[in-house]
Amino acid sequence: MERYNYFKQFHDISPADYNLLTEHLQPRSFKKGESIIVPGQVQRELYFVKSGVQMAYFDTDDKTYVIDFSYFPGLCAIAESFSFQVPSKYFITCLTDSELAYLSYEQLQKLLDQSRAIERLFRRMIEAMLADMVDLHIDLRAMTIEERYRSFCRKSPQLLQLVPHKYIASYLGIDPTNFSKLFNQVKI
């Protein structure tokens, strides 16, 4: 029921609609370091995280840029690849062994047509994701590195123990050396 309560934060979905959404989920396991999606691949399944941590990122010649982390009870997807069924521009890789459940794009489309509540749930989740992205962009431009670090620690403290700090540093736009100093000096 924890995922049900998570969904209810976005829209007051009924137990019947929640069961309709989740009854056809199929399990899939990934090992630490395994890619779920790679650039050029179309994401054909929407993943519901059961356990583990995943990271969305892209690489340049000399640097990795982390875009997002996913973990229970959230979803794991490259939004534009899944939503528009176009090739991905970046990776999703498992940072830990991961247990996911999935629905295909076609299955989700049928559910969205079948249930106004499920459609509204996904619209509200996408709106929240967009608002979070805007907030992150503002944070990256307007906050000091210490303020970004503290904000991250308030929102996702569990990731400090689960994710290599170099990836959190990349996500926050902080040099890994400065992140290490913050981690050791700033008490949250």
Secondary structure, 3 states (H helix, E strand, C coil): CHHHHHHHCCCCCCHHHHHHHHCCCEEEEECCCCEEECCCCECCEEEEEEECEEEEEEECCCCEEEEEEEECCCEECCHHHHHHCCECCCEEEECCCEEEEEEEHHHHHHHHHHCHHHHHHHHHHHHHHHHHHHHHHHHHHHCCHHHHHHHHHHHCCCHHHHCCHHHHHHHHCCCHHHHHHHHHHCCC
